[in-house]
């Protein structure tokens, strides 16, 4: 089965530094998402992306966050100035359509630790 | 805002015992999905329910969607150690597209 690939698997950074999390979605997917999961907690929606623009974002996704699909394949999440509370597992996910009955395929995640 | 709630948060069972997790939405859902996340892993799609009162089975797993399409349950018969993980229900957001996840039920199975 095709997979969503995320790199790096772990990222350690100092508070205030910029990080870029990378994802290679499944090739025929059209809709992409970033979710995050703080240890032991639920999977929280951050942002959805379609046709090279953000289609929806949550309250968590403030001005410090941005997403891009620079080359038509990679999908990136940038955190401009990391805070301690940004420490979490970040999952990229994709779906074929925006239909709400479409299942999502998740990547293995990037564990971000902000020190 | 729209919420999806799950109980219990944790469930510890002896191997061979049954397990049930319950999911409730603050709004009527067009469909509900269930995902399993193994320890250290990522959410993996299990099933989707669409119709009111729908019941679906996957081997020892039984999924149910409530008549009002606001609640759902997952029941595992005769748990095995391979069932260990966190089970999440998820429903579509008000604006469509995104999925809103419940808090998850973490299942541990003692051999």
Interface residues (C-beta under 8 A of the other chain):
Chain A: X31 X33 X35 X41 X42 X43 X44 X45 X48 X50 X55 X56 X91 X98 X99 X100 X101 X103 X104 X105 X106 X107 X108 X109
Chain B: X30 X31 X33 X37 X41 X42 X43 X44 X45 X48 X50 X88 X90 X92 X93 X95 X96 X97 X98 X99 X100 X101 X102 X103 X104
